[in-house]
Amino acid sequence: MQATKNNVYTVSRLNSEVRDILEGQLGKVWLNGEISNFSSPSSGHWYLTLKDSRSQIRCAMFKGRNQAVRFYPSNGQQVLVKGAISVYEPRGDYQLLIESMLPAGDGLLAQEYEALKMKLAAEGLFAADTKRPLPDTIQRVGIITSATGAALHDVLHVLQRRDPSVEVIIYPTQVQGSAASASICQAIETANRRLEVDVLLLTRGGGSLEDLWCFNNELLAHTIYNSALPVVSAVGHEVDITISDYVADLRAPTPSAAAELLSKDKGNKAEKLHLVFNRLKQSMRHYHLSKQAQLTNANHQLQRQDPQRRLQQFEQSFDELQMRLQAAFEQKVSQLTFKQQQLQHRLQQRSPKQYVQLEAQRLDYLSARLTKVTESHLQQATQRMAQAAHQLETVSPLATLSRGYSITKNAQGKVVTNATELTSGDTINTTLAKGELVSVVK
């Protein structure tokens, strides 16, 4: 098959087009996984691998993004991340560029919350033009909350203090747990069926994200949106914002603040201004949500052509080369250290000092052995000489003479052993143990 000029790619072109395809079609994704191979070089960027039981993917989180993370990641930690799929062109590896990171437990609820918020905003449930103003005259307030909660006590106390003429009808319901959302929906439907109040106040005290989760329910959002009665939402503390707050006609930061809004003095300009300001803030939130999708899309298109992306790739390549250089340097140092230890060991084995010490030890051993052998030979020679002296002494004529014997010699000096060898008048010489005698034979 003959290749045409147009379908022959360079490696760089192929990686670039693959990156454009991945970034253009997948966009932003949420990913849940376990951190491994985490590193943070001097540049401040984070590099890690996210894995599950079967697969893994390389990830990078640049310095401008990871500064917003409220914890320091560690290997083995389960996290939920949001990012864009891209390709690191120098290696041809596809990777995830992380924009946000949360611990897995909190992250799943936050992800569900954000997904539902975006969905309902797209459906128009948060639109400012659908919000109904509160009645000019409020004579009866319907409170949807727990009959034993602190929020009900706070609301009743404020209403009694500010405007005792306002009547209250309580629609008791659950405000926490798996069945709470359905219970709240039923209470709203009951109030709309009876039409006995001017406005509904949906409220409860503060709590964790899990405690307030029943107010982030899609069915509840539609029930509030479809309510014929205006709904004021005052869930949790001022920092707690639920889906119910977005859908309601008006949000109050706390149960007590909601009671003040519902019992406001018409002549009080400050309260009117506060109400307008709250509605303005709510309108700004809705406007922000409506533009967020457009901003995300425009930001994504900008990122595809943003020179910062290429700069980030260069920085990532630099960090990788720096880590490889550090690893190679440490390996080389380790090899040289090991080789130096080997040479030092061999030098010690062949050192003249050690040889001299060995020869000195050998000389000391031989000298001690020579001294011992010499002493042994001298002792043996002394013993042999003593034995020879004893034997010599045993056969010595002097020893015989000392026992009373004598030796007689004739005039010629010959030892006389027989008396017949002498004649009368011969001169004889007798040797005693001490001295000699000269005699004449008669």
C-alpha positions in Angstrom: 0.0 0.0 0.0 1.4 3.4 -1.0 1.1 6.1 1.6 -0.1 9.5 0.4 1.6 12.7 1.6 -1.4 13.9 3.6 -1.8 10.8 5.8 1.9 10.6 6.8 2.2 12.1 10.3 5.2 13.2 12.3 5.2 12.0 15.9 4.8 15.5 17.1 1.8 16.2 14.9 0.2 12.9 15.9 0.6 13.7 19.6 -0.7 17.3 19.1 -3.8 16.1 17.2 -4.5 13.4 19.8 -4.3 16.1 22.5 -6.8 18.3 20.7 -9.2 15.3 20.3 -9.0 14.3 23.9 -9.3 17.9 25.2 -12.1 18.8 22.8 -14.3 15.8 23.2 -14.0 14.7 26.8 -13.7 18.2 28.5 -13.7 18.2 32.3 -14.1 14.8 34.1 -14.4 13.7 37.8 -12.1 10.9 38.8 -12.0 8.8 42.0 -8.8 6.8 42.7 -5.9 6.1 45.0 -2.7 8.2 45.0 0.6 6.6 44.2 4.1 7.8 43.1 3.4 11.3 44.5 6.2 13.9 44.0 6.5 17.6 44.6 9.6 19.1 43.0 11.1 22.5 43.7 8.8 24.1 41.1 5.8 23.6 43.4 3.9 21.4 40.9 2.4 18.1 41.9 2.9 14.9 39.9 1.1 11.7 40.9 -0.6 8.5 39.6 -4.3 7.7 40.3 -5.1 4.0 40.3 -7.7 1.5 41.1 -7.5 -2.3 41.2 -7.1 -2.6 37.5 -5.8 0.6 35.9 -3.8 3.8 36.5 -3.4 7.2 34.9 -0.6 9.8 35.2 -1.8 13.2 36.7 -0.3 16.7 37.1 -1.6 19.5 39.3 0.2 22.8 38.7 1.2 25.2 41.4 -1.6 27.7 40.7 -4.2 25.0 41.2 -2.8 23.0 44.1 -2.5 26.0 46.4 -6.3 25.8 46.9 -6.2 22.2 48.1 -6.8 22.2 51.9 -4.7 19.0 52.6 -1.4 17.6 51.6 -1.8 14.5 49.5 0.0 11.2 50.5 0.5 7.9 48.8 -2.4 5.4 49.4 -4.9 8.2 50.0 -8.3 8.0 48.2 -9.3 11.3 46.5 -11.8 12.7 44.1 -10.3 15.0 41.5 -11.7 17.2 38.7 -9.6 17.9 35.6 -9.1 17.8 31.9 -7.7 15.0 29.8 -4.6 16.0 27.9 -1.5 14.6 26.3 2.1 15.2 27.4 3.5 15.5 23.9 7.2 14.9 24.6 6.5 11.4 25.9 3.2 10.7 24.1 1.5 9.9 27.4 -2.0 11.0 28.0 -2.6 12.4 31.5 -5.1 14.2 33.7 -4.5 17.9 34.4 -6.1 18.3 37.9 -7.9 21.5 38.7 -9.4 20.5 42.1 -8.9 17.8 44.6 -11.0 16.6 47.6 -10.8 13.7 50.0 -12.9 10.9 48.6 -15.6 11.0 51.3 -16.4 14.7 51.2 -15.7 14.8 47.5 -18.5 12.5 46.4 -21.1 14.6 48.2 -19.6 17.8 46.8 -19.6 16.3 43.3 -23.3 15.3 43.6 -24.1 18.7 44.9 -22.4 20.5 42.0 -23.9 18.2 39.4 -27.4 18.7 40.7 -26.9 22.5 41.0 -25.7 22.7 37.4 -28.6 20.6 36.2 -31.3 22.6 38.0 -29.7 25.9 36.9 -29.9 24.7 33.3 -33.5 23.8 33.8 -34.3 27.4 34.9 -35.2 26.6 38.5 -32.9 29.3 39.8 -33.9 32.0 37.4 -34.4 35.4 39.0 -37.5 36.2 36.9 -39.3 33.2 38.4 -38.9 34.4 42.0 -42.1 35.7 43.6 -42.0 38.7 46.0 -43.3 38.3 49.5 -46.8 39.6 50.2 -46.9 43.2 51.4 -49.0 42.1 54.3 -48.1 38.9 56.1 -50.7 37.8 58.6 -50.1 34.1 58.8 -46.8 32.2 58.4 -46.4 28.5 57.8 -43.3 27.0 59.3 -42.0 23.7 57.9 -39.4 22.3 60.3 -38.9 19.8 63.1 -41.4 20.3 66.0 -38.6 19.8 68.5 -35.8 21.7 66.8 -34.0 24.8 68.0 -34.8 26.6 64.8 -38.5 26.6 65.6 -37.9 28.1 69.0 -35.7 30.9 67.5 -38.3 31.8 64.8 -41.2 31.9 67.3 -39.2 34.0 69.7 -38.3 36.6 67.0 -41.9 36.7 65.6 -43.3 37.2 69.1 -40.8 40.0 69.9 -41.2 41.9 66.6 -44.8 41.3 65.6 -47.1 39.3 68.0 -50.0 39.7 65.6 -48.5 37.3 63.0 -50.2 33.9 63.3 -48.1 30.8 63.0 -49.1 27.4 61.6 -46.5 24.6 62.0 -46.1 21.8 59.5 -43.9 19.4 61.5 -41.6 17.3 59.4 -38.3 15.5 59.5 -35.2 17.7 58.6 -32.5 15.0 58.6 -32.1 11.5 57.3 -33.0 9.5 54.2 -36.8 10.0 54.6 -36.6 13.8 55.3 -36.8 15.0 51.7 -40.1 13.1 51.1 -41.4 14.4 54.4 -40.6 18.0 53.6 -42.2 17.6 50.1 -45.4 16.3 51.7 -45.5 19.2 54.1 -45.2 21.7 51.2 -47.9 20.0 49.3 -50.2 20.0 52.4 -49.7 23.7 52.9 -50.4 24.4 49.2 -53.6 22.3 49.3 -54.9 24.1 52.4 -53.8 27.6 51.3 -54.2 28.8 54.9 -50.9 30.9 55.1 -49.4 33.8 53.2 -45.9 32.5 53.0 -43.9 29.3 53.9 -40.7 29.2 55.9 -38.6 26.1 55.3 -35.9 26.1 58.1 -33.6 24.1 60.4 -30.5 24.7 62.4 -26.9 24.2 61.3 -25.1 21.0 60.7 -22.6 19.1 58.6 -23.0 18.6 54.9 -24.4 15.1 55.6 -26.9 16.6 58.1 -28.2 19.1 55.6 -28.2 16.7 52.6 -31.9 16.2 52.5 -32.2 19.9 51.4 -30.1 19.0 48.3 -32.8 16.8 46.8 -34.0 17.1 43.2 -37.6 16.2 44.0 -37.7 18.8 46.9 -36.3 21.4 44.5 -39.1 20.9 42.0 -41.7 20.8 44.8 -40.5 24.3 46.1 -40.4 25.6 42.5 -44.0 24.5 41.8 -45.3 25.8 45.1 -48.2 28.3 44.8 -47.2 29.8 48.1 -44.0 31.9 48.3 -41.2 30.0 50.0 -38.5 31.4 52.2 -35.5 29.1 52.8 -33.4 29.5 56.0 -31.4 26.3 56.3 -28.3 26.1 58.6 -25.9 28.9 59.2 -25.0 31.8 56.9 -22.2 29.8 55.2 -24.4 26.8 54.5 -26.1 27.1 51.0 -28.3 24.3 49.9 -30.3 23.6 46.7 -33.4 24.6 48.6 -31.8 28.1 49.1 -31.3 28.5 45.3 -34.8 27.4 44.4 -36.7 29.3 47.1 -38.1 32.7 46.4 -36.0 34.2 49.1 -33.1 32.9 51.2 -32.4 34.0 54.7 -28.9 33.3 56.3 -30.4 32.0 59.5 -33.8 31.0 61.0 -33.8 34.1 63.1 -33.0 36.3 60.1 -35.9 34.7 58.2 -38.3 35.6 61.1 -37.1 39.2 61.0 -37.8 39.4 57.3 -41.3 37.9 57.7 -42.1 40.4 60.5 -40.5 43.4 59.0 -41.8 47.0 59.6 -43.0 48.5 56.3 -41.8 51.9 57.5 -38.3 50.6 58.2 -36.2 51.6 55.2 -33.2 49.7 56.5 -35.1 46.4 56.4 -36.4 47.2 52.9 -32.9 47.9 51.8 -31.7 44.7 53.4 -34.4 42.8 51.5 -33.5 44.4 48.2 -29.9 43.7 48.9 -30.6 40.0 49.6 -32.6 39.7 46.4 -29.8 41.4 44.5 -27.3 38.9 45.9 -29.6 36.1 45.0 -30.0 37.5 41.4 -26.2 37.8 41.2 -25.8 34.1 42.2 -28.3 33.0 39.6 -26.6 35.2 37.0 -23.3 33.6 37.9 -24.7 30.1 37.6 -26.3 30.9 34.2 -22.9 32.2 32.9 -20.8 29.5 34.5 -21.5 27.0 31.8 -20.6 29.6 29.1 -17.5 30.5 31.0 -16.5 26.9 31.3 -16.9 26.3 27.6 -15.0 29.6 26.7 -12.3 28.7 29.2 -11.9 25.3 27.7 -11.5 26.7 24.2 -9.0 29.2 25.6 -7.0 26.5 27.2 -6.6 24.7 23.9 -4.9 27.8 22.5 -3.4 29.1 25.7 0.4 29.4 25.6 0.4 28.7 29.4 -0.6 25.1 28.6 2.6 24.7 26.5 4.6 26.4 29.3 3.1 24.0 31.8 4.2 21.1 29.6 7.7 22.6 29.4 7.7 23.0 33.2 6.5 19.4 33.5 9.3 18.2 31.2 11.8 20.2 33.2 10.6 18.7 36.5 10.8 15.2 35.0 14.3 15.8 33.7 15.3 17.3 37.1 13.9 14.3 38.9 15.7 11.9 36.5 18.9 13.9 36.9 18.6 13.7 40.7 18.0 9.9 40.5 20.9 9.4 38.1 23.2 11.5 40.4 22.2 9.6 43.5 22.7 6.3 41.6 26.2 7.4 40.4 27.2 8.5 43.9 26.0 5.2 45.2 28.0 3.3 42.6 31.2 5.4 43.2 30.8 4.9 47.0 30.5 1.2 46.6 33.5 1.1 44.2 35.5 3.2 46.7 34.6 0.8 49.5 35.7 -2.2 47.3 39.1 -0.5 46.5 39.6 0.4 50.1 38.9 -3.2 51.1 41.3 -4.5 48.5 44.0 -2.0 49.6 43.6 -3.1 53.2 44.0 -6.7 52.1 47.3 -5.9 50.2 48.6 -3.3 52.6 52.4 -3.7 53.5 51.5 -2.8 57.1 49.3 -5.9 57.3 52.1 -8.0 55.6 54.7 -6.7 58.1 52.4 -7.4 61.0 51.9 -11.0 59.7 55.7 -11.5 59.2 56.4 -10.0 62.7 53.9 -12.4 64.2 55.6 -15.2 62.2 59.1 -14.1 63.4 57.9 -14.0 67.0 56.5 -17.4 66.6 59.7 -18.8 65.0 61.8 -17.1 67.7 59.7 -18.5 70.5 59.9 -21.9 68.8 63.7 -21.7 68.3 64.1 -20.7 72.0 62.0 -23.6 73.1 63.8 -26.0 70.8 67.2 -24.7 71.9 66.2 -25.0 75.6 65.0 -28.5 74.9 68.2 -29.6 73.1 70.3 -28.0 75.9 68.3 -29.8 78.5 68.7 -33.1 76.6 72.5 -32.6 76.1 72.9 -31.8 79.8 71.0 -35.0 80.7 73.2 -37.0 78.2 76.4 -35.5 79.6 75.2 -36.2 83.2 74.5 -39.8 82.1 77.9 -40.1 80.4 79.7 -38.6 83.4 77.9 -41.1 85.6 78.9 -44.0 83.3 82.5 -42.7 83.1 82.7 -42.4 86.8 81.4 -45.9 87.1 84.2 -47.4 85.0 86.9 -44.9 86.2 90.0 -46.5 87.8 89.9 -43.7 90.3 86.6 -44.9 91.5 88.1 -48.4 92.0 91.0 -47.0 93.9 88.7 -45.1 96.1 87.3 -48.4 97.3 90.7 -49.6 98.6 92.1 -51.1 95.5 95.5 -50.3 94.0 97.4 -50.6 90.7 100.8 -52.1 90.6 103.2 -51.5 87.7 106.7 -52.9 87.0 109.7 -50.9 86.2 108.7 -50.7 82.6 105.3 -49.2 83.7 103.3 -52.3 82.8 100.5 -53.2 85.1 101.2 -56.3 87.0 98.3 -58.7 87.2 100.1 -61.9 88.2 102.8 -62.3 91.0 104.7 -64.7 88.7 105.5 -61.9 86.5 107.9 -60.5 89.2 111.2 -61.7 90.5 113.1 -61.0 93.7 114.7 -57.6 93.5 112.3 -56.1 91.0 111.1 -52.6 91.7 107.4 -52.0 91.5 105.2 -48.8 91.6 101.8 -49.0 93.5 99.3 -46.4 92.8 96.8 -45.8 95.6 93.7 -43.6 95.8 95.9 -41.0 97.3 99.6 -41.1 96.5 102.0 -43.8 95.1 104.3 -46.4 96.8 107.6 -47.7 95.4 108.6 -51.2 96.6 111.2 -53.8 96.0 110.2 -57.4 95.7 111.9 -59.9 98.1 
